[in-house]
Amino acid sequence: MSRRPAPSQFDRFAEENSTRAAIPAAPPNSPETDRWHAECRRQLKRIADSVIFSKSEQLQRLLLWLGDKSLEGGELPSEGAVGTIVMRRNDFDPQSDSIVRKEMGRLRDKLNRFYQTEGARDPIRVVSSRGYLVEFEKRTAGVSREGACRWLILPIRSPESLRQDADYLAEDLLFLLSEDFSIELIAPTTALSYRGRIGDIRNFASECQADFAFEGSIREHSGTLTLTAWLVDGQMGITVRSCRLSGSGASDLATRTAKWLLDRPEILAQDRRKREGAWESEADL
């Protein structure tokens, strides 16, 4: 079910630390404009290839087409053009068919979700805010936060019959955790690459430069999902928290898990620094 996320700390930060330009002020065909357009097109492709957009070919076409039109400049695209070219409806009538307006709403929702999760640290933000165009915001300041913990949320292990629930649980959990500005999340596409891999969790965390790794498994009994989970120090491989939670479904379980994980995450960083100091002291003996 589509959800419209409330404004987060990231949204406010991005608004304060970005410059917006639908089309750069540099002269057409100048090297500066060409470089900017190339960067914007790479960002559009990254978004279209993301997990959040991967299951909607129509939204992928819409995003890329609007991006090209916005960068080209010239005449503003009409609803009729979007319906005919992007939606591929030769007999499209905007008076009786609201598909274009609905898809534009879905596009805005998906873009918001992308920048809450996979694109939280991206240098260019794509915004659909007016008419049938998109705008490109180039951040003038980095999104990385001093003192923030970086977390790797590994794919949830499950029997094949619960694979979809496991994927929904991980997706909802990432979405909920992204609301906390004291945490940096490894992108879902990167996290998904660890599905089925067996190895030392310290190596997984090291590959992503993650401070902590979250892993778990789910099972089902009498309509109730149960998650057994561990939060592990990525450098030392030590379990710092563990839990067993139950919920009526993936969304409910994700909410309970996020609440458990977000119980003062700054304490985790302090504890980690203490453990590192203890290890260093022992090494000096």
C-alpha positions as a Markdown table, in Angstrom:
| # | Residue | x | y | z |
|---|---|---|---|---|
| 1 | Met | 0.0 | 0.0 | 0.0 |
| 2 | Ser | 1.4 | 3.4 | -0.9 |
| 3 | Arg | 2.2 | 5.7 | 2.0 |
| 4 | Arg | 3.0 | 9.4 | 1.9 |
| 5 | Pro | 5.8 | 10.0 | 4.4 |
| 6 | Ala | 5.7 | 13.0 | 6.7 |
| 7 | Pro | 8.4 | 15.6 | 6.4 |
| 8 | Ser | 11.6 | 14.3 | 8.1 |
| 9 | Gln | 14.7 | 15.9 | 9.4 |
| 10 | Phe | 16.4 | 14.9 | 6.2 |
| 11 | Asp | 13.8 | 16.8 | 4.1 |
| 12 | Arg | 14.4 | 19.9 | 6.2 |
| 13 | Phe | 18.1 | 19.5 | 5.9 |
| 14 | Ala | 18.0 | 19.1 | 2.1 |
| 15 | Glu | 15.8 | 22.1 | 1.7 |
| 16 | Glu | 18.3 | 24.2 | 3.7 |
| 17 | Asn | 21.4 | 22.8 | 1.9 |
| 18 | Ser | 20.4 | 22.6 | -1.7 |
| 19 | Thr | 20.2 | 24.8 | -4.8 |
| 20 | Arg | 17.3 | 24.1 | -7.2 |
| 21 | Ala | 17.6 | 24.4 | -11.0 |
| 22 | Ala | 15.3 | 22.8 | -13.5 |
| 23 | Ile | 17.7 | 24.0 | -16.2 |
| 24 | Pro | 21.1 | 25.4 | -15.4 |
| 25 | Ala | 21.7 | 29.1 | -16.2 |
| 26 | Ala | 24.9 | 28.3 | -18.2 |
| 27 | Pro | 24.6 | 28.8 | -22.0 |
| 28 | Pro | 23.3 | 25.8 | -24.0 |
| 29 | Asn | 25.9 | 23.3 | -25.1 |
| 30 | Ser | 28.5 | 24.8 | -22.8 |
| 31 | Pro | 30.9 | 22.3 | -21.0 |
| 32 | Glu | 29.3 | 23.2 | -17.6 |
| 33 | Thr | 25.8 | 22.5 | -18.9 |
| 34 | Asp | 26.9 | 19.3 | -20.5 |
| 35 | Arg | 28.5 | 18.1 | -17.3 |
| 36 | Trp | 25.5 | 19.1 | -15.2 |
| 37 | His | 23.1 | 17.3 | -17.6 |
| 38 | Ala | 25.2 | 14.2 | -17.6 |
| 39 | Glu | 25.2 | 14.1 | -13.8 |
| 40 | Cys | 21.4 | 14.6 | -13.7 |
| 41 | Arg | 20.8 | 11.8 | -16.2 |
| 42 | Arg | 23.0 | 9.5 | -14.2 |
| 43 | Gln | 20.9 | 10.3 | -11.1 |
| 44 | Leu | 17.7 | 9.6 | -13.1 |
| 45 | Lys | 19.0 | 6.2 | -14.1 |
| 46 | Arg | 20.1 | 5.4 | -10.6 |
| 47 | Ile | 16.6 | 6.2 | -9.3 |
| 48 | Ala | 14.9 | 4.2 | -12.1 |
| 49 | Asp | 17.1 | 1.2 | -11.3 |
| 50 | Ser | 16.5 | 1.4 | -7.5 |
| 51 | Val | 14.5 | -1.2 | -5.5 |
| 52 | Ile | 11.7 | 1.3 | -4.9 |
| 53 | Phe | 11.2 | 1.8 | -8.7 |
| 54 | Ser | 12.2 | -1.6 | -9.9 |
| 55 | Lys | 8.7 | -3.1 | -10.0 |
| 56 | Ser | 7.0 | -0.3 | -11.9 |
| 57 | Glu | 8.1 | 0.0 | -15.5 |
| 58 | Gln | 5.6 | 2.7 | -16.2 |
| 59 | Leu | 6.9 | 4.9 | -13.4 |
| 60 | Gln | 10.5 | 4.3 | -14.7 |
| 61 | Arg | 9.4 | 5.5 | -18.2 |
| 62 | Leu | 7.6 | 8.5 | -16.7 |
| 63 | Leu | 10.6 | 9.6 | -14.6 |
| 64 | Leu | 13.2 | 9.2 | -17.4 |
| 65 | Trp | 10.9 | 11.0 | -20.0 |
| 66 | Leu | 10.1 | 13.9 | -17.7 |
| 67 | Gly | 13.8 | 14.2 | -16.8 |
| 68 | Asp | 14.8 | 14.4 | -20.4 |
| 69 | Lys | 12.1 | 17.0 | -21.2 |
| 70 | Ser | 13.1 | 19.0 | -18.2 |
| 71 | Leu | 16.8 | 19.1 | -19.2 |
| 72 | Glu | 16.0 | 19.8 | -22.8 |
| 73 | Gly | 14.0 | 22.9 | -22.0 |
| 74 | Gly | 11.6 | 24.3 | -24.6 |
| 75 | Glu | 7.9 | 23.8 | -24.6 |
| 76 | Leu | 6.3 | 22.4 | -21.4 |
| 77 | Pro | 5.0 | 18.8 | -21.8 |
| 78 | Ser | 1.2 | 18.5 | -21.7 |
| 79 | Glu | -1.0 | 15.9 | -20.0 |
| 80 | Gly | -2.0 | 14.6 | -23.4 |
| 81 | Ala | 1.6 | 14.1 | -24.4 |
| 82 | Val | 2.4 | 12.2 | -21.2 |
| 83 | Gly | -0.7 | 10.0 | -21.7 |
| 84 | Thr | 0.0 | 9.2 | -25.3 |
| 85 | Ile | 3.8 | 8.8 | -25.2 |
| 86 | Val | 4.6 | 7.6 | -21.7 |
| 87 | Met | 1.4 | 5.7 | -20.9 |
| 88 | Arg | 1.2 | 4.5 | -24.5 |
| 89 | Arg | -2.5 | 5.2 | -24.8 |
| 90 | Asn | -3.2 | 6.3 | -28.4 |
| 91 | Asp | -6.8 | 7.3 | -27.6 |
| 92 | Phe | -5.9 | 9.1 | -24.4 |
| 93 | Asp | -8.5 | 11.7 | -23.3 |
| 94 | Pro | -7.5 | 13.8 | -20.3 |
| 95 | Gln | -11.1 | 14.8 | -19.7 |
| 96 | Ser | -12.2 | 11.2 | -19.0 |
| 97 | Asp | -8.9 | 9.5 | -18.0 |
| 98 | Ser | -7.1 | 10.4 | -14.8 |
| 99 | Ile | -4.2 | 8.0 | -15.3 |
| 100 | Val | -1.6 | 10.7 | -15.8 |
| 101 | Arg | -2.5 | 12.6 | -12.6 |
| 102 | Lys | -2.6 | 9.4 | -10.6 |
| 103 | Glu | 0.9 | 8.3 | -11.9 |
| 104 | Met | 2.3 | 11.8 | -11.1 |
| 105 | Gly | 1.1 | 11.4 | -7.5 |
| 106 | Arg | 2.7 | 7.9 | -7.4 |
| 107 | Leu | 5.9 | 9.3 | -8.8 |
| 108 | Arg | 6.1 | 12.0 | -6.1 |
| 109 | Asp | 5.5 | 9.3 | -3.4 |
| 110 | Lys | 8.2 | 7.0 | -4.8 |
| 111 | Leu | 10.7 | 9.9 | -5.1 |
| 112 | Asn | 10.1 | 10.8 | -1.4 |
| 113 | Arg | 10.6 | 7.2 | -0.4 |
| 114 | Phe | 13.8 | 6.9 | -2.5 |
| 115 | Tyr | 15.4 | 9.9 | -0.8 |
| 116 | Gln | 14.3 | 8.6 | 2.6 |
| 117 | Thr | 16.2 | 5.4 | 2.0 |
| 118 | Glu | 18.5 | 4.5 | -0.9 |
| 119 | Gly | 19.1 | 8.1 | -2.0 |
| 120 | Ala | 19.5 | 9.7 | 1.5 |
| 121 | Arg | 23.2 | 10.6 | 0.8 |
| 122 | Asp | 22.9 | 11.3 | -3.0 |
| 123 | Pro | 24.4 | 14.7 | -4.1 |
| 124 | Ile | 21.5 | 15.4 | -6.5 |
| 125 | Arg | 17.8 | 15.3 | -5.5 |
| 126 | Val | 15.1 | 15.0 | -8.2 |
| 127 | Val | 11.8 | 16.7 | -7.3 |
| 128 | Ser | 8.4 | 16.5 | -9.0 |
| 129 | Ser | 6.7 | 19.6 | -7.8 |
| 130 | Arg | 5.1 | 21.6 | -10.6 |
| 131 | Gly | 3.4 | 20.6 | -13.9 |
| 132 | Tyr | 4.9 | 17.8 | -16.0 |
| 133 | Leu | 8.5 | 18.6 | -15.2 |
| 134 | Val | 11.0 | 17.6 | -12.6 |
| 135 | Glu | 13.6 | 19.7 | -11.0 |
| 136 | Phe | 17.2 | 18.9 | -9.9 |
| 137 | Glu | 18.6 | 20.0 | -6.6 |
| 138 | Lys | 22.4 | 20.0 | -6.2 |
| 139 | Arg | 23.3 | 19.8 | -2.5 |
| 140 | Thr | 25.8 | 22.5 | -1.4 |
| 141 | Ala | 26.6 | 20.6 | 1.8 |
| 142 | Gly | 27.1 | 16.9 | 2.5 |
| 143 | Val | 24.3 | 14.8 | 4.1 |
| 144 | Ser | 26.7 | 12.8 | 6.3 |
| 145 | Arg | 26.2 | 13.6 | 10.0 |
| 146 | Glu | 29.1 | 13.8 | 12.4 |
| 147 | Gly | 28.7 | 11.1 | 15.1 |
| 148 | Ala | 26.0 | 9.2 | 13.2 |
| 149 | Cys | 26.0 | 5.4 | 13.3 |
| 150 | Arg | 26.0 | 3.7 | 9.9 |
| 151 | Trp | 23.8 | 0.5 | 9.9 |
| 152 | Leu | 23.6 | -2.4 | 7.5 |
| 153 | Ile | 20.2 | -4.0 | 7.5 |
| 154 | Leu | 20.8 | -7.5 | 6.1 |
| 155 | Pro | 18.0 | -9.4 | 4.3 |
| 156 | Ile | 15.7 | -11.2 | 6.7 |
| 157 | Arg | 16.1 | -15.0 | 6.6 |
| 158 | Ser | 12.9 | -16.9 | 6.1 |
| 159 | Pro | 11.4 | -20.1 | 4.6 |
| 160 | Glu | 10.4 | -19.7 | 0.9 |
| 161 | Ser | 6.8 | -19.4 | 1.9 |
| 162 | Leu | 7.5 | -16.3 | 3.9 |
| 163 | Arg | 10.0 | -14.7 | 1.5 |
| 164 | Gln | 7.6 | -11.9 | 0.5 |
| 165 | Asp | 6.8 | -11.1 | 4.2 |
| 166 | Ala | 10.6 | -11.0 | 4.9 |
| 167 | Asp | 11.1 | -8.5 | 2.0 |
| 168 | Tyr | 8.2 | -6.3 | 3.1 |
| 169 | Leu | 9.6 | -6.4 | 6.7 |
| 170 | Ala | 13.0 | -5.3 | 5.6 |
| 171 | Glu | 11.6 | -2.5 | 3.3 |
| 172 | Asp | 9.3 | -1.1 | 6.0 |
| 173 | Leu | 12.0 | -1.3 | 8.6 |
| 174 | Leu | 14.4 | 0.7 | 6.4 |
| 175 | Phe | 11.6 | 3.3 | 5.8 |
| 176 | Leu | 10.9 | 3.7 | 9.5 |
| 177 | Leu | 14.6 | 3.9 | 10.5 |
| 178 | Ser | 15.3 | 6.5 | 7.9 |
| 179 | Glu | 13.2 | 8.9 | 10.0 |
| 180 | Asp | 15.9 | 9.0 | 12.6 |
| 181 | Phe | 18.7 | 11.4 | 11.6 |
| 182 | Ser | 21.2 | 9.9 | 14.0 |
| 183 | Ile | 21.4 | 6.8 | 11.7 |
| 184 | Glu | 22.9 | 6.4 | 8.3 |
| 185 | Leu | 21.5 | 3.4 | 6.4 |
| 186 | Ile | 23.3 | 1.3 | 3.8 |
| 187 | Ala | 21.2 | 1.4 | 0.6 |
| 188 | Pro | 18.7 | -1.4 | 0.1 |
| 189 | Thr | 20.2 | -2.5 | -3.2 |
| 190 | Thr | 23.5 | -2.9 | -1.5 |
| 191 | Ala | 22.0 | -4.8 | 1.4 |
| 192 | Leu | 20.1 | -7.1 | -0.9 |
| 193 | Ser | 23.4 | -8.2 | -2.4 |
| 194 | Tyr | 24.0 | -10.1 | 0.8 |
| 195 | Arg | 21.0 | -12.4 | 0.4 |
| 196 | Gly | 22.1 | -16.0 | 0.7 |
| 197 | Arg | 25.7 | -15.1 | 1.4 |
| 198 | Ile | 27.4 | -17.0 | 4.2 |
| 199 | Gly | 30.4 | -15.5 | 5.9 |
| 200 | Asp | 31.8 | -13.4 | 8.8 |
| 201 | Ile | 29.4 | -10.5 | 9.5 |
| 202 | Arg | 32.5 | -8.4 | 10.3 |
| 203 | Asn | 33.5 | -8.7 | 6.7 |
| 204 | Phe | 30.0 | -7.7 | 5.5 |
| 205 | Ala | 30.1 | -4.6 | 7.7 |
| 206 | Ser | 33.6 | -3.8 | 6.6 |
| 207 | Glu | 32.7 | -3.9 | 2.9 |
| 208 | Cys | 30.0 | -1.2 | 3.6 |
| 209 | Gln | 31.9 | 0.6 | 6.3 |
| 210 | Ala | 29.0 | 0.0 | 8.6 |
| 211 | Asp | 29.2 | 0.4 | 12.4 |
| 212 | Phe | 26.4 | -2.0 | 13.1 |
| 213 | Ala | 24.8 | -4.9 | 11.2 |
| 214 | Phe | 21.2 | -6.0 | 11.8 |
| 215 | Glu | 20.3 | -9.7 | 11.0 |
| 216 | Gly | 17.3 | -11.8 | 11.8 |
| 217 | Ser | 14.9 | -14.5 | 10.7 |
| 218 | Ile | 11.1 | -14.9 | 10.7 |
| 219 | Arg | 8.8 | -17.8 | 11.2 |
| 220 | Glu | 5.0 | -18.0 | 11.3 |
| 221 | His | 2.6 | -19.8 | 13.7 |
| 222 | Ser | -1.2 | -19.5 | 13.7 |
| 223 | Gly | -1.1 | -16.3 | 11.6 |
| 224 | Thr | 1.5 | -14.5 | 13.8 |
| 225 | Leu | 4.9 | -13.6 | 12.5 |
| 226 | Thr | 7.8 | -13.9 | 14.9 |
| 227 | Leu | 11.2 | -12.2 | 14.3 |
| 228 | Thr | 14.4 | -13.2 | 16.1 |
| 229 | Ala | 17.0 | -10.5 | 15.6 |
| 230 | Trp | 20.4 | -9.4 | 16.5 |
| 231 | Leu | 22.2 | -6.1 | 16.3 |
| 232 | Val | 25.9 | -6.7 | 15.9 |
| 233 | Asp | 28.9 | -4.5 | 16.3 |
| 234 | Gly | 30.3 | -4.5 | 12.8 |
| 235 | Gln | 34.0 | -4.2 | 13.8 |
| 236 | Met | 34.1 | -6.7 | 16.6 |
| 237 | Gly | 31.3 | -9.1 | 15.7 |
| 238 | Ile | 29.8 | -8.8 | 19.2 |
| 239 | Thr | 26.0 | -8.9 | 19.6 |
| 240 | Val | 25.1 | -5.7 | 21.4 |
| 241 | Arg | 21.3 | -6.4 | 21.4 |
| 242 | Ser | 19.0 | -9.2 | 20.6 |
| 243 | Cys | 15.2 | -9.6 | 20.6 |
| 244 | Arg | 12.3 | -11.8 | 19.7 |
| 245 | Leu | 9.2 | -9.9 | 18.6 |
| 246 | Ser | 5.8 | -10.9 | 17.2 |
| 247 | Gly | 3.3 | -9.1 | 15.1 |
| 248 | Ser | 0.2 | -9.6 | 13.1 |
| 249 | Gly | 2.0 | -9.0 | 9.8 |
| 250 | Ala | 5.2 | -7.6 | 8.2 |
| 251 | Ser | 4.2 | -3.9 | 8.7 |
| 252 | Asp | 3.2 | -4.4 | 12.4 |
| 253 | Leu | 6.4 | -6.4 | 13.0 |
| 254 | Ala | 8.6 | -3.7 | 11.3 |
| 255 | Thr | 7.0 | -1.0 | 13.5 |
| 256 | Arg | 7.8 | -3.0 | 16.7 |
| 257 | Thr | 11.3 | -3.7 | 15.5 |
| 258 | Ala | 12.1 | -0.1 | 14.6 |
| 259 | Lys | 10.9 | 1.0 | 18.0 |
| 260 | Trp | 13.2 | -1.6 | 19.6 |
| 261 | Leu | 16.2 | -0.5 | 17.5 |
| 262 | Leu | 15.6 | 3.2 | 18.0 |
| 263 | Asp | 15.7 | 2.9 | 21.7 |
| 264 | Arg | 18.5 | 5.6 | 22.2 |
| 265 | Pro | 20.8 | 4.6 | 19.3 |
| 266 | Glu | 23.4 | 7.2 | 20.4 |
| 267 | Ile | 24.1 | 4.9 | 23.4 |
| 268 | Leu | 25.2 | 2.2 | 21.0 |
| 269 | Ala | 27.9 | 4.5 | 19.6 |
| 270 | Gln | 29.1 | 5.4 | 23.1 |
| 271 | Asp | 29.2 | 1.7 | 24.1 |
| 272 | Arg | 31.2 | 0.9 | 21.0 |
| 273 | Arg | 33.8 | 3.6 | 21.7 |
| 274 | Lys | 34.1 | 2.3 | 25.3 |
| 275 | Arg | 34.7 | -1.3 | 24.0 |
| 276 | Glu | 37.3 | -0.1 | 21.4 |
| 277 | Gly | 39.1 | 1.8 | 24.2 |
| 278 | Ala | 39.1 | -1.3 | 26.4 |
| 279 | Trp | 40.5 | -3.4 | 23.6 |
| 280 | Glu | 43.2 | -0.8 | 23.0 |
| 281 | Ser | 44.1 | -0.7 | 26.7 |
| 282 | Glu | 44.5 | -4.5 | 26.8 |
| 283 | Ala | 46.7 | -4.5 | 23.7 |
| 284 | Asp | 49.1 | -2.1 | 25.5 |
| 285 | Leu | 49.5 | -4.5 | 28.4 |
